[in-house]
Amino acid sequence: MEFGTLEREIYIEASPEIVFDVVSSPEHLKGWWPDDARYEPTPGSAGEIVFGDRDADGKVVPFTVVDARPPRTFSFRWTHPSDQAAAEGNSLLVTFDLTPSGGGTLLRMTETGFREMGWEVAVLEEQYRDHVSGWDFYLPRIASYVATLRVRP
């Protein structure tokens, strides 16, 4: 098994503009992924996402927007030490590429940077498997979250 790149594709019955908002806006992100998100969806914006309750052992994860090109691409780095700027070698890069498909959007998610983190093999394998499991759980939630949005014609 290769532990370098994680890739997933899902089809979402909504326009790329709507899907872009759902994967880039902190308000929408909280609807399908973390419990809290604080950042501006513009390149260079640094913030955080939170899993669980911030005040009760929740996990606060640094988050930095790398690219935002509506409605086609949104990318960010995460998992870097909170006292360091996100860069290759200290963070993972997640990219959402959106392509119109039929009446909806094909969303391709890629996460890279596992090998560049310099982890020992056992840690690399554990982190990779943890992210595979996480994305396999969270990505399908995007489609069901989008379905709950009231979309004007």
Secondary structure, DSSP 8 states (H G I E B T S, - for coil): ---SEEEEEEEESS-HHHHHHHHH-HHHHTTTS-SEEE--SSTT-EEEEEES-TTTT-EEEEEEEEEEETTTEEEEEES--TTS---BTTBEEEEEEEEEETTEEEEEEEEE-TGGG---HHHHHHHHHHHHHHHHHHHHHHHHHHHHS----
